[in-house]
């Protein structure tokens, strides 16, 4: 019986599964977002989140431990450098899984797994509407045709009259 053994085998041997998780983790660290199946993404989340937690405390022992899981110097530099700075205050939950539908060939559930702090769509500033590019648009006000013709009534600035125009 398999009581307490909750590892998804992914229809692979132990060595093949380790190589798969290592390659997917390296790709996720490098690209910040990858597309895969839901089962692989859930397994990858369990694999990479402890590594990101170790990267928050930058010690030699932690670097060597994470290197034994990833076997890539470039991934270690990126993980302990840029990624560790962004997740310094986050207590966990470093990845997000977004389901994208099914794959046409074999009807596998597909998804995108990404690092949470690298998606600009879901940051706090965007949710609050603080982005500088967005400007409030209204349907009121002068139309563009009136302003192009130079109509004084369509412009917001009042027209100053000189005393000579009043006398005539």
Buried (B, 14 or more C-beta within 10 A) or exposed (E): EEEEEEEEEBEEEEEEBEEBBBEBBBBBBEEBBBBBBBBBBBBBBEBBBBBBBBBBEEEEEBBEEBBEBBEBEEBBEBBBEBBBEBBEEEEEEBBBBBEEEEEEEEEBEBBBBBBBBBBEEEBEEEEEEEEEEEEEEEEEEEEEEBEEEEEEEBEEEEEEEEEEEEEE
